[in-house]
Amino acid sequence: MHEVGIAAELVAQLGEIARREGAERIARVEIRIGALSGVDREAFAFAFPIVAEGGPAQGAVLDIEEAPLVVECRACGASTRPEYPFILCAACESGDVAIVSGEDIRIIAMEVE
């Protein structure tokens, strides 16, 4: 389950941000997980409190938002949300698309004390 490793990396990044800001505890974290990131939201939500134990993120509320897959079509110029697993332009069905969002994991916000 690679979600444990990803959660551990996120907790480390959150801890670094908290230290830099002079915060002792992280109360809430909002993250966005891309639809194509390969991260299972439920497994990540399960792993997060385990890897956060003993650190500034222990007990933090975790809010997870899914970022949809968005592509930009090089053929017609449309920006659309295709239905995975078919990564095609939803406007003209061209496969000549660039992925604009939906592959990453981002920290959106965090509340500290």
C-alpha positions in Angstrom: 0.0 0.0 0.0 2.0 3.0 -1.3 -0.5 5.4 0.4 1.4 4.9 3.7 4.6 6.2 2.1 2.7 9.1 0.5 1.0 9.9 3.8 4.4 9.8 5.5 5.8 12.3 3.0 2.8 14.6 3.4 3.1 14.5 7.2 6.8 15.4 6.9 6.0 18.3 4.7 3.3 19.5 7.0 5.7 19.3 10.0 8.2 21.4 8.1 5.6 24.0 7.3 4.4 24.0 10.9 8.0 24.4 12.2 8.7 27.2 9.8 5.6 29.0 10.9 6.3 28.5 14.6 3.3 26.3 15.2 3.2 23.4 17.6 0.2 21.6 16.4 -1.7 21.1 13.1 -5.4 21.1 13.7 -6.7 20.6 10.2 -5.4 19.7 6.8 -7.1 20.1 3.4 -5.6 18.2 0.5 -6.6 17.6 -3.1 -5.9 14.2 -4.6 -5.9 14.0 -8.4 -8.1 11.5 -10.1 -5.1 10.1 -12.0 -2.7 10.3 -9.0 -3.0 6.6 -8.3 -3.8 7.3 -4.7 -6.8 5.5 -3.1 -8.6 8.1 -0.9 -9.8 5.6 1.6 -6.4 4.0 2.1 -4.8 7.4 2.4 -7.3 8.5 5.0 -6.6 5.3 6.9 -2.8 5.8 6.7 -2.7 9.5 7.6 -3.5 9.3 11.4 -1.1 6.3 11.8 1.9 8.1 10.3 1.0 11.4 12.0 1.1 9.8 15.4 3.6 11.4 17.8 4.1 14.5 15.6 2.5 17.9 15.1 -0.2 16.5 12.8 -1.4 13.9 15.4 -5.1 14.3 15.7 -5.4 16.6 12.8 -8.7 16.6 10.8 -8.0 15.5 7.3 -10.3 16.8 4.5 -9.7 15.2 1.1 -11.1 16.7 -2.1 -10.7 14.8 -5.4 -9.4 16.9 -8.3 -10.9 15.8 -11.6 -8.9 15.0 -14.6 -8.8 18.0 -16.9 -7.3 18.0 -20.4 -6.7 20.6 -23.0 -7.1 19.5 -26.6 -4.4 20.4 -29.0 -6.8 19.7 -31.9 -9.8 21.9 -31.0 -8.5 23.9 -28.0 -11.2 22.8 -25.7 -10.6 22.2 -22.0 -12.6 19.2 -20.9 -13.0 16.6 -18.2 -12.8 13.2 -20.0 -14.2 10.0 -18.5 -11.3 7.8 -17.3 -9.8 5.5 -18.6 -10.5 7.2 -22.0 -8.2 10.2 -22.0 -9.8 11.9 -25.0 -11.1 15.4 -25.6 -14.8 15.3 -24.5 -15.6 17.9 -27.2 -14.1 16.4 -30.3 -12.8 12.9 -29.1 -9.3 13.6 -30.2 -6.5 11.8 -28.3 -4.1 14.7 -28.9 -4.6 16.2 -25.4 -2.4 17.6 -22.7 -3.3 16.8 -19.1 -3.8 20.1 -17.2 -4.8 18.7 -13.8 -5.6 15.5 -12.0 -2.3 13.8 -11.6 -1.0 15.4 -8.4 -1.5 15.6 -4.7 -1.6 19.1 -3.2 -1.8 20.7 0.2 -4.6 23.2 -0.2 -4.8 24.6 3.4 -3.8 23.8 6.9 -4.8 25.2 10.3 -2.2 25.4 13.0 -2.2 26.2 16.7 
